[in-house]
Amino acid sequence: MLVPSSAKGADRERAFRAVYEAHAAFVWRNLRRLGVSDADVEDKLQEVFVVAHRRWEEFVDRGHGPRAWLFQIALRVASDARRHRRRHPIDPDGGAAQDRQSIEPPQTAAIDQRQQLDLLDRALSAIDMGRRAVLVLHEIEQMTAPEIARTLDLPLNTVYSRLRVARIELEQELRQLGGKP
């Protein structure tokens, strides 16, 4: 439910709330896959929607709804967070070791799954943000290459190229980290 930029007050806020409720989970998932840590994802989710709210008047629906616009904002927020984390490192493992120690009793399956997700996160974080965005949209969000091209405003062949290279890089990273490609 998008409301024209001429809408005022309550209609605008209702429309924005509907967009938030419909797309918050999508943005959250993509922030995580774009390298935002568990500890920061809620703050970055809020940041994405603060930016979206501030720039609501600029949103132009090009036929694929607000998801593409929100993904572009999330991509910039994740990129900024990654740049900040590189400049100001706090905890090299993101608190993962501390989190694992606090699990009682040890639940082997849950721990194994968490370790695999951590491994995937580390492997994804080694991939260039542009290629990672294409990989996440294709493999996790199940978007087609033409949809990704429209979402990211890229030529279709660039999407295919980035996807191919990202898959190769992910496989190499997983091998280096000792995981299964």
C-alpha positions as CSV (number, residue, x, y, z in Angstrom):
1,M,0.0,0.0,0.0
2,L,2.0,2.9,-1.3
3,V,0.6,6.4,-0.9
4,P,1.5,9.2,-3.3
5,S,4.1,11.7,-2.1
6,S,1.3,14.3,-1.9
7,A,-0.4,12.3,0.9
8,K,-0.1,14.0,4.3
9,G,0.0,13.1,7.9
10,A,-1.8,10.0,9.0
11,D,-2.2,8.5,5.5
12,R,1.6,8.8,5.0
13,E,2.4,7.3,8.4
14,R,-0.1,4.4,7.8
15,A,1.5,3.7,4.5
16,F,5.0,3.7,5.9
17,R,3.9,1.4,8.8
18,A,2.4,-1.0,6.3
19,V,5.7,-1.0,4.3
20,Y,7.7,-1.6,7.6
21,E,5.4,-4.5,8.6
22,A,5.5,-6.1,5.2
23,H,9.3,-5.8,4.6
24,A,11.1,-5.6,8.0
25,A,11.9,-9.4,8.0
26,F,13.2,-9.1,4.4
27,V,15.5,-6.2,5.4
28,W,16.6,-8.0,8.6
29,R,17.6,-11.2,6.7
30,N,19.5,-9.2,4.1
31,L,21.3,-7.1,6.6
32,R,22.6,-10.3,8.3
33,R,23.6,-11.8,4.9
34,L,25.3,-8.6,4.0
35,G,27.6,-8.9,7.0
36,V,25.8,-7.1,9.8
37,S,26.5,-8.9,13.1
38,D,23.8,-10.3,15.3
39,A,24.6,-7.7,17.9
40,D,24.1,-4.8,15.4
41,V,21.3,-6.1,13.2
42,E,18.4,-4.5,15.1
43,D,20.1,-1.1,15.2
44,K,20.9,-1.3,11.5
45,L,17.3,-2.4,10.7
46,Q,16.1,0.7,12.5
47,E,18.6,2.8,10.6
48,V,17.4,1.4,7.3
49,F,13.8,2.4,8.1
50,V,14.8,5.8,9.6
51,V,16.5,6.5,6.2
52,A,13.5,5.2,4.3
53,H,11.2,7.4,6.4
54,R,13.3,10.4,5.9
55,R,13.5,9.8,2.1
56,W,10.0,8.6,1.7
57,E,9.1,11.4,-0.7
58,E,12.0,10.4,-3.0
59,F,10.7,6.8,-3.4
60,V,9.7,6.1,-7.0
61,D,8.1,2.7,-7.7
62,R,9.6,1.4,-10.8
63,G,7.3,-1.6,-10.9
64,H,8.9,-3.8,-8.3
65,G,7.6,-2.1,-5.1
66,P,9.6,-0.9,-2.1
67,R,11.7,-4.0,-1.7
68,A,14.3,-2.9,-4.2
69,W,14.5,0.5,-2.7
70,L,14.8,-0.9,0.8
71,F,17.4,-3.4,-0.3
72,Q,19.5,-0.5,-1.7
73,I,19.3,1.4,1.6
74,A,20.2,-1.8,3.5
75,L,23.1,-2.4,1.2
76,R,24.5,1.1,2.0
77,V,23.8,0.7,5.7
78,A,25.6,-2.7,5.8
79,S,28.5,-1.3,3.8
80,D,28.8,1.7,6.2
81,A,28.7,-0.7,9.2
82,R,31.3,-2.9,7.7
83,R,33.6,0.1,7.0
84,H,33.1,1.3,10.6
85,R,33.8,-2.1,12.0
86,R,37.0,-2.3,10.0
87,R,38.1,1.1,11.3
88,H,37.0,0.4,14.9
89,P,37.4,-3.3,15.7
90,I,36.0,-4.3,19.1
91,D,35.7,-8.0,19.4
92,P,37.4,-10.1,16.6
93,D,34.9,-13.0,16.9
94,G,31.8,-10.8,17.4
95,G,31.3,-12.3,20.8
96,A,30.7,-15.8,19.3
97,A,33.0,-17.5,21.7
98,Q,31.3,-15.8,24.7
99,D,27.9,-16.7,23.3
100,R,28.8,-20.4,22.9
101,Q,30.1,-20.6,26.5
102,S,26.8,-19.3,27.8
103,I,24.7,-22.1,26.2
104,E,23.6,-24.6,28.8
105,P,23.3,-27.5,28.4
106,P,25.2,-28.0,25.2
107,Q,22.8,-28.8,22.4
108,T,25.0,-30.5,19.8
109,A,22.7,-30.0,16.8
110,A,22.0,-26.3,17.6
111,I,25.7,-25.7,18.2
112,D,26.6,-27.4,14.9
113,Q,24.0,-25.4,13.0
114,R,25.2,-22.1,14.6
115,Q,28.8,-23.0,13.8
116,Q,27.8,-23.6,10.1
117,L,26.0,-20.3,10.0
118,D,29.0,-18.5,11.5
119,L,31.2,-20.2,8.9
120,L,28.9,-19.0,6.2
121,D,28.8,-15.5,7.6
122,R,32.6,-15.4,7.7
123,A,32.8,-16.7,4.1
124,L,30.2,-14.2,2.9
125,S,32.0,-11.3,4.6
126,A,35.1,-12.1,2.5
127,I,33.2,-11.5,-0.7
128,D,33.0,-8.0,-2.3
129,M,29.8,-6.2,-1.3
130,G,28.6,-5.9,-4.8
131,R,29.0,-9.6,-5.6
132,R,27.7,-10.6,-2.2
133,A,24.5,-8.5,-2.8
134,V,23.8,-10.4,-6.0
135,L,24.6,-13.8,-4.4
136,V,22.3,-13.1,-1.4
137,L,19.4,-11.8,-3.6
138,H,19.7,-14.9,-5.9
139,E,20.4,-17.7,-3.5
140,I,18.6,-16.6,-0.4
141,E,15.8,-14.3,-1.6
142,Q,15.3,-16.5,-4.7
143,M,15.2,-13.5,-7.1
144,T,15.9,-14.0,-10.8
145,A,18.8,-12.3,-12.5
146,P,16.5,-9.9,-14.3
147,E,14.8,-9.0,-11.0
148,I,18.3,-8.4,-9.4
149,A,19.3,-6.3,-12.4
150,R,16.3,-4.1,-11.9
151,T,16.7,-4.0,-8.1
152,L,20.3,-3.0,-8.2
153,D,20.1,-1.0,-11.4
154,L,22.8,-3.2,-13.1
155,P,23.1,-4.6,-16.6
156,L,21.8,-8.2,-16.8
157,N,25.2,-9.5,-17.9
158,T,26.9,-7.8,-14.9
159,V,24.5,-9.7,-12.6
160,Y,25.3,-13.0,-14.2
161,S,29.0,-12.2,-14.0
162,R,28.9,-11.2,-10.3
163,L,26.8,-14.2,-9.4
164,R,29.3,-16.6,-11.1
165,V,32.3,-14.9,-9.4
166,A,30.6,-14.8,-6.0
167,R,29.8,-18.5,-6.1
168,I,33.4,-19.3,-6.9
169,E,34.7,-17.0,-4.2
170,L,32.2,-18.4,-1.7
171,E,33.3,-22.0,-2.5
172,Q,37.0,-21.0,-2.1
173,E,36.3,-19.2,1.2
174,L,34.4,-22.1,2.6
175,R,37.2,-24.5,1.7
176,Q,39.8,-22.3,3.3
177,L,37.7,-22.0,6.5
178,G,37.3,-25.8,6.6
179,G,33.6,-26.0,5.7
180,K,31.7,-27.8,3.0
181,P,31.2,-25.8,-0.2
